Amino acid sequence: MAGMKQLRNHLIGVDQGDLILFSDFEHDGLMWTGNGPRQSRSRVTFSQPFRNAPAVHLSLSMWDMSNTTNARVDLQAEEVDGEGFVIQFRTWADTRVARVRVAWLAIGEVAHDDDWSVD
């Protein structure tokens, strides 16, 4: 586990969204009909760039699963950088996932008009 993210900039940005990852029950997709390890990945691009990788929080804002199997979910933000990140949703065994929506929140430093750098 990483330590506390310290922000040194006086300009902090907060970006957020809500993304439907998949709706596999509509077309008998793999999350709904498959078995064993399965995953869905989706790239999110921030509305404006952060100076560096922000803190990203994910939550399931909607999930629709079969009531005949166990609910197994692994949800992670991966490949986080100043431009965006990848939402990684995993399930396994006989879990049947019809559809999933994920809410995300990113908090980090953003550039300020007074910033300058020597190249």
Biopython code that builds the backbone (N, CA, C, O; Angstrom):
import numpy as np
from Bio.PDB.StructureBuilder import StructureBuilder

atoms = [
    (1, "MET", "N", (0.853, -1.174, 0.000)),
    (1, "MET", "CA", (0.000, 0.000, 0.000)),
    (1, "MET", "C", (0.899, 1.238, 0.000)),
    (1, "MET", "O", (1.866, 1.313, 0.757)),
    (2, "ALA", "N", (0.574, 2.184, -0.839)),
    (2, "ALA", "CA", (1.348, 3.417, -0.940)),
    (2, "ALA", "C", (1.010, 4.352, 0.217)),
    (2, "ALA", "O", (-0.065, 4.275, 0.811)),
    (3, "GLY", "N", (1.955, 5.232, 0.518)),
    (3, "GLY", "CA", (1.726, 6.231, 1.564)),
    (3, "GLY", "C", (0.803, 7.333, 1.071)),
    (3, "GLY", "O", (0.283, 7.285, -0.044)),
    (4, "MET", "N", (0.613, 8.327, 1.930)),
    (4, "MET", "CA", (-0.263, 9.442, 1.598)),
    (4, "MET", "C", (0.283, 10.228, 0.414)),
    (4, "MET", "O", (1.482, 10.498, 0.346)),
    (5, "LYS", "N", (-0.575, 10.588, -0.501)),
    (5, "LYS", "CA", (-0.205, 11.421, -1.633)),
    (5, "LYS", "C", (-0.203, 12.863, -1.146)),
    (5, "LYS", "O", (-1.235, 13.366, -0.701)),
    (6, "GLN", "N", (0.937, 13.530, -1.225)),
    (6, "GLN", "CA", (1.039, 14.915, -0.790)),
    (6, "GLN", "C", (0.973, 15.833, -1.994)),
    (6, "GLN", "O", (1.695, 15.635, -2.971)),
    (7, "LEU", "N", (0.118, 16.830, -1.931)),
    (7, "LEU", "CA", (-0.085, 17.774, -3.021)),
    (7, "LEU", "C", (0.574, 19.093, -2.648)),
    (7, "LEU", "O", (0.245, 19.674, -1.614)),
    (8, "ARG", "N", (1.499, 19.577, -3.473)),
    (8, "ARG", "CA", (2.254, 20.780, -3.151)),
    (8, "ARG", "C", (1.759, 22.011, -3.900)),
    (8, "ARG", "O", (2.211, 23.127, -3.640)),
    (9, "ASN", "N", (0.865, 21.813, -4.795)),
    (9, "ASN", "CA", (0.358, 22.884, -5.636)),
    (9, "ASN", "C", (-0.852, 23.529, -4.962)),
    (9, "ASN", "O", (-1.624, 22.844, -4.291)),
    (10, "HIS", "N", (-1.021, 24.826, -5.132)),
    (10, "HIS", "CA", (-2.201, 25.467, -4.556)),
    (10, "HIS", "C", (-3.425, 25.336, -5.467)),
    (10, "HIS", "O", (-4.521, 25.770, -5.110)),
    (11, "LEU", "N", (-3.231, 24.736, -6.644)),
    (11, "LEU", "CA", (-4.340, 24.525, -7.566)),
    (11, "LEU", "C", (-4.607, 23.024, -7.676)),
    (11, "LEU", "O", (-3.854, 22.298, -8.325)),
    (12, "ILE", "N", (-5.676, 22.570, -7.041)),
    (12, "ILE", "CA", (-6.036, 21.163, -7.007)),
    (12, "ILE", "C", (-7.251, 20.960, -7.908)),
    (12, "ILE", "O", (-8.226, 21.708, -7.836)),
    (13, "GLY", "N", (-7.175, 19.940, -8.753)),
    (13, "GLY", "CA", (-8.275, 19.623, -9.651)),
    (13, "GLY", "C", (-9.017, 18.384, -9.198)),
    (13, "GLY", "O", (-8.422, 17.446, -8.667)),
    (14, "VAL", "N", (-10.320, 18.390, -9.412)),
    (14, "VAL", "CA", (-11.162, 17.233, -9.145)),
    (14, "VAL", "C", (-11.945, 16.961, -10.418)),
    (14, "VAL", "O", (-12.675, 17.827, -10.899)),
    (15, "ASP", "N", (-11.798, 15.773, -10.958)),
    (15, "ASP", "CA", (-12.534, 15.360, -12.153)),
    (15, "ASP", "C", (-13.313, 14.110, -11.777)),
    (15, "ASP", "O", (-12.873, 13.331, -10.931)),
    (16, "GLN", "N", (-14.462, 13.918, -12.398)),
    (16, "GLN", "CA", (-15.279, 12.755, -12.061)),
    (16, "GLN", "C", (-16.124, 12.345, -13.245)),
    (16, "GLN", "O", (-16.341, 13.125, -14.171)),
    (17, "GLY", "N", (-16.598, 11.114, -13.207)),
    (17, "GLY", "CA", (-17.444, 10.613, -14.276)),
    (17, "GLY", "C", (-18.150, 9.340, -13.868)),
    (17, "GLY", "O", (-17.946, 8.812, -12.775)),
    (18, "ASP", "N", (-18.979, 8.863, -14.768)),
    (18, "ASP", "CA", (-19.768, 7.653, -14.584)),
    (18, "ASP", "C", (-19.795, 6.964, -15.944)),
    (18, "ASP", "O", (-20.259, 7.554, -16.919)),
    (19, "LEU", "N", (-19.313, 5.744, -16.029)),
    (19, "LEU", "CA", (-19.102, 5.079, -17.308)),
    (19, "LEU", "C", (-19.732, 3.695, -17.307)),
    (19, "LEU", "O", (-19.478, 2.897, -16.405)),
    (20, "ILE", "N", (-20.552, 3.407, -18.311)),
    (20, "ILE", "CA", (-21.067, 2.053, -18.490)),
    (20, "ILE", "C", (-19.942, 1.233, -19.117)),
    (20, "ILE", "O", (-19.516, 1.517, -20.237)),
    (21, "LEU", "N", (-19.458, 0.213, -18.395)),
    (21, "LEU", "CA", (-18.371, -0.616, -18.909)),
    (21, "LEU", "C", (-18.857, -1.610, -19.945)),
    (21, "LEU", "O", (-18.228, -1.788, -20.988)),
    (22, "PHE", "N", (-19.975, -2.256, -19.659)),
    (22, "PHE", "CA", (-20.532, -3.219, -20.610)),
    (22, "PHE", "C", (-21.974, -3.510, -20.237)),
    (22, "PHE", "O", (-22.423, -3.245, -19.122)),
    (23, "SER", "N", (-22.687, -4.069, -21.216)),
    (23, "SER", "CA", (-24.067, -4.495, -21.037)),
    (23, "SER", "C", (-24.215, -5.819, -21.794)),
    (23, "SER", "O", (-24.876, -5.885, -22.830)),
    (24, "ASP", "N", (-23.593, -6.859, -21.261)),
    (24, "ASP", "CA", (-23.441, -8.123, -21.976)),
    (24, "ASP", "C", (-24.713, -8.954, -22.084)),
    (24, "ASP", "O", (-24.788, -9.829, -22.947)),
    (25, "PHE", "N", (-25.701, -8.716, -21.254)),
    (25, "PHE", "CA", (-26.923, -9.516, -21.357)),
    (25, "PHE", "C", (-27.683, -9.197, -22.649)),
    (25, "PHE", "O", (-28.464, -10.025, -23.117)),
    (26, "GLU", "N", (-27.472, -8.034, -23.222)),
    (26, "GLU", "CA", (-28.187, -7.627, -24.438)),
    (26, "GLU", "C", (-27.777, -8.433, -25.661)),
    (26, "GLU", "O", (-28.568, -8.613, -26.587)),
    (27, "HIS", "N", (-26.523, -8.924, -25.662)),
    (27, "HIS", "CA", (-26.025, -9.650, -26.840)),
    (27, "HIS", "C", (-25.324, -10.951, -26.464)),
    (27, "HIS", "O", (-24.470, -11.444, -27.201)),
    (28, "ASP", "N", (-25.694, -11.497, -25.310)),
    (28, "ASP", "CA", (-25.094, -12.744, -24.819)),
    (28, "ASP", "C", (-23.572, -12.679, -24.819)),
    (28, "ASP", "O", (-22.892, -13.601, -25.268)),
    (29, "GLY", "N", (-23.055, -11.566, -24.304)),
    (29, "GLY", "CA", (-21.611, -11.372, -24.222)),
    (29, "GLY", "C", (-20.956, -12.264, -23.192)),
    (29, "GLY", "O", (-21.636, -12.936, -22.416)),
    (30, "LEU", "N", (-19.638, -12.269, -23.184)),
    (30, "LEU", "CA", (-18.836, -13.175, -22.368)),
    (30, "LEU", "C", (-19.055, -12.992, -20.864)),
    (30, "LEU", "O", (-19.040, -13.975, -20.124)),
    (31, "MET", "N", (-19.258, -11.763, -20.399)),
    (31, "MET", "CA", (-19.483, -11.567, -18.955)),
    (31, "MET", "C", (-20.777, -12.229, -18.498)),
    (31, "MET", "O", (-20.886, -12.664, -17.352)),
    (32, "TRP", "N", (-21.753, -12.304, -19.391)),
    (32, "TRP", "CA", (-23.053, -12.881, -19.060)),
    (32, "TRP", "C", (-23.093, -14.382, -19.297)),
    (32, "TRP", "O", (-23.706, -15.109, -18.516)),
    (33, "THR", "N", (-22.457, -14.859, -20.351)),
    (33, "THR", "CA", (-22.565, -16.269, -20.721)),
    (33, "THR", "C", (-21.308, -17.075, -20.431)),
    (33, "THR", "O", (-21.361, -18.305, -20.433)),
    (34, "GLY", "N", (-20.182, -16.423, -20.185)),
    (34, "GLY", "CA", (-18.906, -17.109, -20.026)),
    (34, "GLY", "C", (-18.727, -17.753, -18.669)),
    (34, "GLY", "O", (-19.578, -17.660, -17.784)),
    (35, "ASN", "N", (-17.589, -18.409, -18.540)),
    (35, "ASN", "CA", (-17.207, -19.093, -17.307)),
    (35, "ASN", "C", (-15.711, -18.929, -17.150)),
    (35, "ASN", "O", (-14.988, -18.803, -18.139)),
    (36, "GLY", "N", (-15.240, -18.930, -15.908)),
    (36, "GLY", "CA", (-13.813, -18.779, -15.678)),
    (36, "GLY", "C", (-13.398, -17.316, -15.641)),
    (36, "GLY", "O", (-14.249, -16.431, -15.558)),
    (37, "PRO", "N", (-12.083, -17.053, -15.702)),
    (37, "PRO", "CA", (-11.594, -15.669, -15.628)),
    (37, "PRO", "C", (-12.042, -14.839, -16.832)),
    (37, "PRO", "O", (-11.894, -15.259, -17.980)),
    (38, "ARG", "N", (-12.592, -13.657, -16.553)),
    (38, "ARG", "CA", (-13.010, -12.723, -17.594)),
    (38, "ARG", "C", (-12.694, -11.321, -17.143)),
    (38, "ARG", "O", (-12.652, -11.042, -15.945)),
    (39, "GLN", "N", (-12.469, -10.432, -18.098)),
    (39, "GLN", "CA", (-12.162, -9.051, -17.738)),
    (39, "GLN", "C", (-12.718, -8.087, -18.775)),
    (39, "GLN", "O", (-12.961, -8.443, -19.928)),
    (40, "SER", "N", (-12.908, -6.862, -18.326)),
    (40, "SER", "CA", (-13.292, -5.750, -19.194)),
    (40, "SER", "C", (-12.398, -4.571, -18.829)),
    (40, "SER", "O", (-12.224, -4.254, -17.652)),
    (41, "ARG", "N", (-11.832, -3.925, -19.845)),
    (41, "ARG", "CA", (-10.955, -2.772, -19.626)),
    (41, "ARG", "C", (-11.494, -1.606, -20.442)),
    (41, "ARG", "O", (-11.929, -1.772, -21.581)),
    (42, "SER", "N", (-11.457, -0.426, -19.838)),
    (42, "SER", "CA", (-11.913, 0.772, -20.531)),
    (42, "SER", "C", (-11.029, 1.955, -20.140)),
    (42, "SER", "O", (-10.815, 2.207, -18.954)),
    (43, "ARG", "N", (-10.518, 2.673, -21.127)),
    (43, "ARG", "CA", (-9.654, 3.837, -20.898)),
    (43, "ARG", "C", (-10.529, 5.064, -20.641)),
    (43, "ARG", "O", (-11.498, 5.310, -21.360)),
    (44, "VAL", "N", (-10.176, 5.824, -19.614)),
    (44, "VAL", "CA", (-10.829, 7.084, -19.275)),
    (44, "VAL", "C", (-9.817, 8.199, -19.515)),
    (44, "VAL", "O", (-8.674, 8.106, -19.069)),
    (45, "THR", "N", (-10.229, 9.251, -20.215)),
    (45, "THR", "CA", (-9.383, 10.427, -20.427)),
    (45, "THR", "C", (-9.956, 11.571, -19.600)),
    (45, "THR", "O", (-11.150, 11.863, -19.673)),
    (46, "PHE", "N", (-9.098, 12.216, -18.813)),
    (46, "PHE", "CA", (-9.560, 13.323, -17.979)),
    (46, "PHE", "C", (-9.997, 14.495, -18.846)),
    (46, "PHE", "O", (-9.538, 14.642, -19.979)),
    (47, "SER", "N", (-10.892, 15.334, -18.307)),
    (47, "SER", "CA", (-11.397, 16.491, -19.060)),
    (47, "SER", "C", (-10.299, 17.523, -19.300)),
    (47, "SER", "O", (-10.363, 18.287, -20.263)),
    (48, "GLN", "N", (-9.289, 17.547, -18.424)),
    (48, "GLN", "CA", (-8.068, 18.321, -18.646)),
    (48, "GLN", "C", (-6.951, 17.596, -17.903)),
    (48, "GLN", "O", (-7.213, 16.935, -16.898)),
    (49, "PRO", "N", (-5.719, 17.707, -18.375)),
    (49, "PRO", "CA", (-4.640, 16.931, -17.761)),
    (49, "PRO", "C", (-4.292, 17.393, -16.346)),
    (49, "PRO", "O", (-4.421, 18.569, -16.006)),
    (50, "PHE", "N", (-3.853, 16.446, -15.544)),
    (50, "PHE", "CA", (-3.254, 16.729, -14.248)),
    (50, "PHE", "C", (-1.748, 16.870, -14.458)),
    (50, "PHE", "O", (-1.216, 16.384, -15.456)),
    (51, "ARG", "N", (-1.053, 17.531, -13.524)),
    (51, "ARG", "CA", (0.404, 17.691, -13.621)),
    (51, "ARG", "C", (1.121, 16.349, -13.555)),
    (51, "ARG", "O", (2.150, 16.155, -14.202)),
    (52, "ASN", "N", (0.577, 15.430, -12.776)),
    (52, "ASN", "CA", (1.115, 14.080, -12.651)),
    (52, "ASN", "C", (-0.043, 13.157, -12.286)),
    (52, "ASN", "O", (-1.195, 13.591, -12.263)),
    (53, "ALA", "N", (0.244, 11.916, -12.006)),
    (53, "ALA", "CA", (-0.823, 10.945, -11.728)),
    (53, "ALA", "C", (-1.632, 11.352, -10.491)),
    (53, "ALA", "O", (-1.071, 11.482, -9.403)),
    (54, "PRO", "N", (-2.936, 11.551, -10.648)),
    (54, "PRO", "CA", (-3.780, 11.898, -9.497)),
    (54, "PRO", "C", (-4.178, 10.653, -8.704)),
    (54, "PRO", "O", (-3.932, 9.526, -9.134)),
    (55, "ALA", "N", (-4.785, 10.866, -7.563)),
    (55, "ALA", "CA", (-5.422, 9.781, -6.817)),
    (55, "ALA", "C", (-6.752, 9.492, -7.506)),
    (55, "ALA", "O", (-7.515, 10.416, -7.788)),
    (56, "VAL", "N", (-7.035, 8.227, -7.778)),
    (56, "VAL", "CA", (-8.268, 7.835, -8.469)),
    (56, "VAL", "C", (-9.039, 6.874, -7.578)),
    (56, "VAL", "O", (-8.486, 5.905, -7.057)),
    (57, "HIS", "N", (-10.322, 7.159, -7.412)),
    (57, "HIS", "CA", (-11.208, 6.304, -6.623)),
    (57, "HIS", "C", (-12.299, 5.771, -7.550)),
    (57, "HIS", "O", (-12.868, 6.523, -8.340)),
    (58, "LEU", "N", (-12.588, 4.477, -7.453)),
    (58, "LEU", "CA", (-13.643, 3.842, -8.244)),
    (58, "LEU", "C", (-14.718, 3.275, -7.338)),
    (58, "LEU", "O", (-14.442, 2.858, -6.214)),
    (59, "SER", "N", (-15.950, 3.264, -7.836)),
    (59, "SER", "CA", (-17.033, 2.580, -7.133)),
    (59, "SER", "C", (-18.028, 2.056, -8.160)),
    (59, "SER", "O", (-18.208, 2.648, -9.224)),
    (60, "LEU", "N", (-18.661, 0.955, -7.834)),
    (60, "LEU", "CA", (-19.719, 0.427, -8.693)),
    (60, "LEU", "C", (-20.957, 1.287, -8.483)),
    (60, "LEU", "O", (-21.508, 1.321, -7.382)),
    (61, "SER", "N", (-21.398, 1.977, -9.519)),
    (61, "SER", "CA", (-22.600, 2.810, -9.397)),
    (61, "SER", "C", (-23.838, 2.044, -9.866)),
    (61, "SER", "O", (-24.964, 2.454, -9.585)),
    (62, "MET", "N", (-23.634, 0.932, -10.580)),
    (62, "MET", "CA", (-24.729, 0.040, -10.961)),
    (62, "MET", "C", (-24.122, -1.305, -11.324)),
    (62, "MET", "O", (-23.155, -1.377, -12.083)),
    (63, "TRP", "N", (-24.686, -2.353, -10.785)),
    (63, "TRP", "CA", (-24.302, -3.692, -11.223)),
    (63, "TRP", "C", (-25.544, -4.553, -11.267)),
    (63, "TRP", "O", (-26.416, -4.475, -10.402)),
    (64, "ASP", "N", (-25.598, -5.362, -12.283)),
    (64, "ASP", "CA", (-26.733, -6.238, -12.527)),
    (64, "ASP", "C", (-26.148, -7.632, -12.712)),
    (64, "ASP", "O", (-25.495, -7.913, -13.717)),
    (65, "MET", "N", (-26.388, -8.505, -11.730)),
    (65, "MET", "CA", (-25.805, -9.841, -11.745)),
    (65, "MET", "C", (-26.884, -10.894, -11.552)),
    (65, "MET", "O", (-27.930, -10.635, -10.957)),
    (66, "SER", "N", (-26.613, -12.063, -12.057)),
    (66, "SER", "CA", (-27.518, -13.192, -11.876)),
    (66, "SER", "C", (-27.615, -13.548, -10.400)),
    (66, "SER", "O", (-26.626, -13.488, -9.669)),
    (67, "ASN", "N", (-28.813, -13.918, -9.974)),
    (67, "ASN", "CA", (-28.982, -14.341, -8.580)),
    (67, "ASN", "C", (-28.784, -15.848, -8.420)),
    (67, "ASN", "O", (-29.004, -16.391, -7.337)),
    (68, "THR", "N", (-28.371, -16.523, -9.488)),
    (68, "THR", "CA", (-28.160, -17.973, -9.413)),
    (68, "THR", "C", (-26.694, -18.342, -9.180)),
    (68, "THR", "O", (-26.377, -19.517, -8.998)),
    (69, "THR", "N", (-25.801, -17.358, -9.183)),
    (69, "THR", "CA", (-24.378, -17.612, -8.958)),
    (69, "THR", "C", (-23.835, -16.609, -7.947)),
    (69, "THR", "O", (-24.495, -15.618, -7.633)),
    (70, "ASN", "N", (-22.635, -16.867, -7.440)),
    (70, "ASN", "CA", (-21.979, -15.943, -6.528)),
    (70, "ASN", "C", (-21.547, -14.678, -7.266)),
    (70, "ASN", "O", (-21.162, -14.729, -8.435)),
    (71, "ALA", "N", (-21.615, -13.544, -6.568)),
    (71, "ALA", "CA", (-21.150, -12.267, -7.121)),
    (71, "ALA", "C", (-19.663, -12.131, -6.814)),
    (71, "ALA", "O", (-19.270, -12.027, -5.652)),
    (72, "ARG", "N", (-18.839, -12.131, -7.859)),
    (72, "ARG", "CA", (-17.384, -12.024, -7.701)),
    (72, "ARG", "C", (-16.910, -10.858, -8.550)),
    (72, "ARG", "O", (-17.081, -10.863, -9.769)),
    (73, "VAL", "N", (-16.308, -9.845, -7.902)),
    (73, "VAL", "CA", (-15.887, -8.641, -8.612)),
    (73, "VAL", "C", (-14.530, -8.183, -8.094)),
    (73, "VAL", "O", (-14.286, -8.155, -6.887)),
    (74, "ASP", "N", (-13.655, -7.826, -9.022)),
    (74, "ASP", "CA", (-12.389, -7.163, -8.705)),
    (74, "ASP", "C", (-12.356, -5.915, -9.585)),
    (74, "ASP", "O", (-12.301, -6.024, -10.809)),
    (75, "LEU", "N", (-12.390, -4.727, -8.972)),
    (75, "LEU", "CA", (-12.442, -3.458, -9.693)),
    (75, "LEU", "C", (-11.224, -2.630, -9.316)),
    (75, "LEU", "O", (-10.987, -2.373, -8.136)),
    (76, "GLN", "N", (-10.439, -2.205, -10.328)),
    (76, "GLN", "CA", (-9.220, -1.459, -10.058)),
    (76, "GLN", "C", (-8.992, -0.374, -11.103)),
    (76, "GLN", "O", (-9.407, -0.498, -12.256)),
    (77, "ALA", "N", (-8.317, 0.697, -10.670)),
    (77, "ALA", "CA", (-7.806, 1.727, -11.592)),
    (77, "ALA", "C", (-6.355, 1.368, -11.873)),
    (77, "ALA", "O", (-5.557, 1.223, -10.947)),
    (78, "GLU", "N", (-6.012, 1.226, -13.142)),
    (78, "GLU", "CA", (-4.658, 0.852, -13.544)),
    (78, "GLU", "C", (-4.116, 1.871, -14.537)),
    (78, "GLU", "O", (-4.869, 2.644, -15.129)),
    (79, "GLU", "N", (-2.797, 1.859, -14.710)),
    (79, "GLU", "CA", (-2.126, 2.706, -15.699)),
    (79, "GLU", "C", (-2.512, 4.186, -15.529)),
    (79, "GLU", "O", (-2.747, 4.889, -16.512)),
    (80, "VAL", "N", (-2.573, 4.645, -14.276)),
    (80, "VAL", "CA", (-2.955, 6.025, -13.982)),
    (80, "VAL", "C", (-1.802, 6.957, -14.344)),
    (80, "VAL", "O", (-0.665, 6.733, -13.929)),
    (81, "ASP", "N", (-2.095, 7.996, -15.112)),
    (81, "ASP", "CA", (-1.123, 9.049, -15.409)),
    (81, "ASP", "C", (-1.872, 10.377, -15.458)),
    (81, "ASP", "O", (-3.065, 10.420, -15.158)),
    (82, "GLY", "N", (-1.205, 11.440, -15.823)),
    (82, "GLY", "CA", (-1.828, 12.756, -15.837)),
    (82, "GLY", "C", (-2.920, 12.925, -16.870)),
    (82, "GLY", "O", (-3.731, 13.845, -16.765)),
    (83, "GLU", "N", (-2.957, 12.059, -17.863)),
    (83, "GLU", "CA", (-3.948, 12.155, -18.946)),
    (83, "GLU", "C", (-5.206, 11.329, -18.686)),
    (83, "GLU", "O", (-6.284, 11.674, -19.171)),
    (84, "GLY", "N", (-5.077, 10.239, -17.921)),
    (84, "GLY", "CA", (-6.218, 9.364, -17.687)),
    (84, "GLY", "C", (-5.804, 8.076, -17.010)),
    (84, "GLY", "O", (-4.751, 8.014, -16.375)),
    (85, "PHE", "N", (-6.631, 7.037, -17.142)),
    (85, "PHE", "CA", (-6.378, 5.754, -16.505)),
    (85, "PHE", "C", (-7.238, 4.690, -17.167)),
    (85, "PHE", "O", (-8.077, 4.994, -18.015)),
    (86, "VAL", "N", (-7.023, 3.448, -16.776)),
    (86, "VAL", "CA", (-7.795, 2.322, -17.288)),
    (86, "VAL", "C", (-8.611, 1.732, -16.145)),
    (86, "VAL", "O", (-8.074, 1.445, -15.075)),
    (87, "ILE", "N", (-9.912, 1.551, -16.376)),
    (87, "ILE", "CA", (-10.765, 0.828, -15.434)),
    (87, "ILE", "C", (-10.658, -0.655, -15.781)),
    (87, "ILE", "O", (-10.900, -1.059, -16.918)),
    (88, "GLN", "N", (-10.295, -1.448, -14.790)),
    (88, "GLN", "CA", (-10.153, -2.894, -14.955)),
    (88, "GLN", "C", (-11.218, -3.576, -14.102)),
    (88, "GLN", "O", (-11.213, -3.452, -12.878)),
    (89, "PHE", "N", (-12.134, -4.298, -14.755)),
    (89, "PHE", "CA", (-13.170, -5.070, -14.067)),
    (89, "PHE", "C", (-12.894, -6.543, -14.332)),
    (89, "PHE", "O", (-12.740, -6.953, -15.482)),
    (90, "ARG", "N", (-12.832, -7.341, -13.265)),
    (90, "ARG", "CA", (-12.593, -8.776, -13.415)),
    (90, "ARG", "C", (-13.645, -9.567, -12.650)),
    (90, "ARG", "O", (-14.162, -9.135, -11.619)),
    (91, "THR", "N", (-13.939, -10.738, -13.195)),
    (91, "THR", "CA", (-14.745, -11.720, -12.489)),
    (91, "THR", "C", (-14.207, -13.098, -12.837)),
    (91, "THR", "O", (-13.327, -13.217, -13.690)),
    (92, "TRP", "N", (-14.721, -14.148, -12.189)),
    (92, "TRP", "CA", (-14.192, -15.488, -12.416)),
    (92, "TRP", "C", (-15.239, -16.522, -12.031)),
    (92, "TRP", "O", (-16.320, -16.191, -11.545)),
    (93, "ALA", "N", (-14.891, -17.771, -12.259)),
    (93, "ALA", "CA", (-15.737, -18.940, -11.971)),
    (93, "ALA", "C", (-17.067, -18.824, -12.735)),
    (93, "ALA", "O", (-17.075, -18.470, -13.914)),
    (94, "ASP", "N", (-18.183, -19.121, -12.064)),
    (94, "ASP", "CA", (-19.472, -19.146, -12.770)),
    (94, "ASP", "C", (-20.270, -17.844, -12.639)),
    (94, "ASP", "O", (-21.439, -17.801, -13.023)),
    (95, "THR", "N", (-19.663, -16.796, -12.109)),
    (95, "THR", "CA", (-20.368, -15.510, -11.939)),
    (95, "THR", "C", (-20.911, -15.017, -13.276)),
    (95, "THR", "O", (-20.213, -15.034, -14.289)),
    (96, "ARG", "N", (-22.161, -14.581, -13.260)),
    (96, "ARG", "CA", (-22.799, -14.049, -14.472)),
    (96, "ARG", "C", (-23.111, -12.573, -14.247)),
    (96, "ARG", "O", (-23.933, -12.221, -13.401)),
    (97, "VAL", "N", (-22.440, -11.711, -15.019)),
    (97, "VAL", "CA", (-22.595, -10.266, -14.886)),
    (97, "VAL", "C", (-23.321, -9.745, -16.127)),
    (97, "VAL", "O", (-22.816, -9.852, -17.244)),
    (98, "ALA", "N", (-24.507, -9.184, -15.917)),
    (98, "ALA", "CA", (-25.295, -8.668, -17.039)),
    (98, "ALA", "C", (-24.770, -7.312, -17.504)),
    (98, "ALA", "O", (-24.568, -7.095, -18.699)),
    (99, "ARG", "N", (-24.550, -6.399, -16.553)),
    (99, "ARG", "CA", (-24.057, -5.059, -16.906)),
    (99, "ARG", "C", (-23.454, -4.384, -15.687)),
    (99, "ARG", "O", (-23.770, -4.707, -14.542)),
    (100, "VAL", "N", (-22.568, -3.427, -15.980)),
    (100, "VAL", "CA", (-21.851, -2.729, -14.921)),
    (100, "VAL", "C", (-21.641, -1.275, -15.321)),
    (100, "VAL", "O", (-21.305, -0.971, -16.465)),
    (101, "ARG", "N", (-21.847, -0.382, -14.355)),
    (101, "ARG", "CA", (-21.495, 1.035, -14.510)),
    (101, "ARG", "C", (-20.567, 1.395, -13.353)),
    (101, "ARG", "O", (-20.792, 0.986, -12.214)),
    (102, "VAL", "N", (-19.516, 2.171, -13.659)),
    (102, "VAL", "CA", (-18.512, 2.528, -12.664)),
    (102, "VAL", "C", (-18.423, 4.044, -12.540)),
    (102, "VAL", "O", (-18.284, 4.748, -13.540)),
    (103, "ALA", "N", (-18.505, 4.545, -11.305)),
    (103, "ALA", "CA", (-18.278, 5.961, -11.021)),
    (103, "ALA", "C", (-16.805, 6.123, -10.638)),
    (103, "ALA", "O", (-16.234, 5.273, -9.955)),
    (104, "TRP", "N", (-16.198, 7.227, -11.088)),
    (104, "TRP", "CA", (-14.792, 7.468, -10.750)),
    (104, "TRP", "C", (-14.594, 8.921, -10.320)),
    (104, "TRP", "O", (-15.341, 9.819, -10.710)),
    (105, "LEU", "N", (-13.568, 9.114, -9.508)),
    (105, "LEU", "CA", (-13.219, 10.429, -8.984)),
    (105, "LEU", "C", (-11.695, 10.525, -8.974)),
    (105, "LEU", "O", (-11.018, 9.643, -8.446)),
    (106, "ALA", "N", (-11.158, 11.595, -9.559)),
    (106, "ALA", "CA", (-9.710, 11.819, -9.587)),
    (106, "ALA", "C", (-9.407, 13.159, -8.925)),
    (106, "ALA", "O", (-10.065, 14.162, -9.201)),
    (107, "ILE", "N", (-8.401, 13.162, -8.046)),
    (107, "ILE", "CA", (-8.001, 14.373, -7.334)),
    (107, "ILE", "C", (-6.486, 14.503, -7.444)),
    (107, "ILE", "O", (-5.750, 13.571, -7.123)),
    (108, "GLY", "N", (-6.025, 15.672, -7.903)),
    (108, "GLY", "CA", (-4.588, 15.877, -8.031)),
    (108, "GLY", "C", (-4.243, 17.299, -8.405)),
    (108, "GLY", "O", (-5.114, 18.160, -8.525)),
    (109, "GLU", "N", (-2.946, 17.529, -8.588)),
    (109, "GLU", "CA", (-2.450, 18.857, -8.945)),
    (109, "GLU", "C", (-2.707, 19.144, -10.425)),
    (109, "GLU", "O", (-2.542, 18.276, -11.282)),
    (110, "VAL", "N", (-3.113, 20.377, -10.698)),
    (110, "VAL", "CA", (-3.263, 20.828, -12.089)),
    (110, "VAL", "C", (-2.352, 22.035, -12.303)),
    (110, "VAL", "O", (-1.948, 22.707, -11.355)),
    (111, "ALA", "N", (-2.047, 22.286, -13.557)),
    (111, "ALA", "CA", (-1.157, 23.397, -13.889)),
    (111, "ALA", "C", (-1.823, 24.729, -13.572)),
    (111, "ALA", "O", (-3.047, 24.858, -13.612)),
    (112, "HIS", "N", (-0.997, 25.708, -13.258)),
    (112, "HIS", "CA", (-1.446, 27.063, -12.965)),
    (112, "HIS", "C", (-0.825, 27.993, -13.998)),
    (112, "HIS", "O", (0.267, 27.722, -14.497)),
    (113, "ASP", "N", (-1.509, 29.087, -14.322)),
    (113, "ASP", "CA", (-0.999, 30.043, -15.311)),
    (113, "ASP", "C", (0.372, 30.598, -14.936)),
    (113, "ASP", "O", (1.159, 30.941, -15.818)),
    (114, "ASP", "N", (0.670, 30.691, -13.628)),
    (114, "ASP", "CA", (1.952, 31.218, -13.174)),
    (114, "ASP", "C", (3.090, 30.200, -13.214)),
    (114, "ASP", "O", (4.241, 30.550, -12.955)),
    (115, "ASP", "N", (2.773, 28.932, -13.540)),
    (115, "ASP", "CA", (3.818, 27.910, -13.623)),
    (115, "ASP", "C", (4.709, 28.183, -14.812)),
    (115, "ASP", "O", (4.246, 28.655, -15.850)),
    (116, "TRP", "N", (5.989, 27.888, -14.662)),
    (116, "TRP", "CA", (6.917, 27.984, -15.770)),
    (116, "TRP", "C", (8.001, 26.944, -15.587)),
    (116, "TRP", "O", (8.252, 26.488, -14.471)),
    (117, "SER", "N", (8.628, 26.579, -16.656)),
    (117, "SER", "CA", (9.703, 25.593, -16.566)),
    (117, "SER", "C", (10.782, 25.979, -17.561)),
    (117, "SER", "O", (10.519, 26.642, -18.564)),
    (118, "VAL", "N", (11.987, 25.557, -17.269)),
    (118, "VAL", "CA", (13.129, 25.783, -18.150)),
    (118, "VAL", "C", (13.371, 24.499, -18.908)),
    (118, "VAL", "O", (13.664, 23.464, -18.311)),
    (119, "ASP", "N", (13.250, 24.562, -20.202)),
    (119, "ASP", "CA", (13.453, 23.358, -21.023)),
    (119, "ASP", "C", (14.866, 23.289, -21.548)),
    (119, "ASP", "O", (15.216, 22.345, -22.256)),
]
sb = StructureBuilder()
sb.init_structure("model")
sb.init_model(0)
sb.init_chain("A")
sb.init_seg("    ")
for serial, (resi, resn, name, xyz) in enumerate(atoms, 1):
    if name == "N":
        sb.init_residue(resn, " ", resi, " ")
    sb.init_atom(name, np.array(xyz, "f"), 0.0, 1.0, " ", f" {name:<3s}", serial, name[0])
structure = sb.get_structure()
